[in-house]
Amino acid sequence: MLRENLKVVKLHNIIQMQQLSDKIAEEFAQKQIEEPMIEQYERDYEHCKMKQREVKQKRKEAIPDEDDEYHEMNKKAAETRKKNPPRKMRNSRRKKSLDMSNYMDESFEESDKWHE
């Protein structure tokens, strides 16, 4: 009986070892498939980055005059903002709205007087 139990245990151990070796073989095969794919993705990514840099460089080289004009327009706009700050415009709008509200209050008071 003891011999039979030992044979069963040995068979069980052999089966477990075979299963482990199968798992290891599958993982190795999966790595062999994944690694080239990852390398390909990395190469594609680097290639795209290079293309983007080239396109940016070409854009910079192609339109330097328009950029200068754009910067000049921004400088002019900044100068006009310094001369006429938007805060003054806002204050004048507030004053106008306050004046209008005062006018409306006065007109309501006058209309109330008429009704009485």
ZAMARGU-4260 file (C-alpha; in steps of 0.2 Angstrom, whole numbers, plus 5000, padded with zeros to 4 digits):
<rodrens>
0) 5000/5000/5000 | 5014/5012/5004 | 5022/5008/4987 | 5006/5012/4978 | 5005/5029/4988
5) 5023/5033/4983 | 5019/5029/4965 | 5003/5040/4965 | 5013/5054/4973 | 5027/5052/4960
10) 5014/5053/4946 | 5006/5068/4954 | 5023/5077/4955 | 5027/5072/4937 | 5011/5079/4931
15) 5014/5095/4941 | 5031/5097/4934 | 5024/5095/4916 | 5011/5108/4919 | 5024/5120/4926
20) 5035/5117/4911 | 5020/5120/4899 | 5016/5136/4908 | 5034/5142/4906 | 5035/5137/4888
25) 5019/5147/4885 | 5025/5163/4894 | 5042/5162/4884 | 5032/5160/4868 | 5021/5175/4873
30) 5037/5185/4877 | 5044/5181/4860 | 5029/5187/4852 | 5027/5203/4862 | 5045/5209/4862
35) 5046/5212/4843 | 5029/5221/4844 | 5035/5232/4858 | 5051/5236/4848 | 5040/5240/4832
40) 5029/5252/4842 | 5044/5261/4849 | 5052/5263/4832 | 5035/5269/4825 | 5034/5281/4840
45) 5051/5288/4837 | 5048/5289/4818 | 5032/5300/4821 | 5041/5311/4833 | 5055/5314/4820
50) 5041/5318/4807 | 5033/5330/4819 | 5050/5339/4822 | 5053/5340/4804 | 5036/5348/4800
55) 5038/5361/4814 | 5055/5365/4807 | 5048/5367/4790 | 5034/5378/4796 | 5046/5389/4805
60) 5057/5391/4789 | 5042/5393/4778 | 5033/5408/4786 | 5046/5419/4795 | 5039/5436/4788
65) 5021/5432/4794 | 5028/5429/4811 | 5037/5446/4811 | 5021/5454/4805 | 5011/5445/4819
70) 5023/5451/4832 | 5023/5469/4826 | 5004/5468/4827 | 5004/5462/4845 | 5016/5476/4850
75) 5005/5489/4842 | 4990/5481/4851 | 5000/5482/4868 | 5004/5500/4865 | 4986/5505/4862
80) 4981/5495/4877 | 4994/5505/4887 | 4986/5521/4880 | 4968/5516/4883 | 4967/5504/4897
85) 4951/5494/4897 | 4948/5498/4915 | 4943/5516/4910 | 4930/5509/4898 | 4923/5497/4911
90) 4921/5512/4923 | 4913/5522/4910 | 4901/5508/4907 | 4897/5507/4926 | 4894/5525/4927
95) 4882/5524/4912 | 4873/5510/4920 | 4872/5519/4937 | 4866/5535/4928 | 4852/5524/4919
100) 4847/5516/4935 | 4846/5533/4944 | 4835/5540/4929 | 4824/5525/4930 | 4822/5527/4949
105) 4817/5546/4946 | 4805/5541/4932 | 4796/5529/4943 | 4795/5541/4957 | 4788/5554/4945
110) 4775/5541/4939 | 4770/5537/4956 | 4767/5555/4959 | 4756/5556/4944 | 4746/5541/4950
115) 4742/5549/4967
</rodrens>
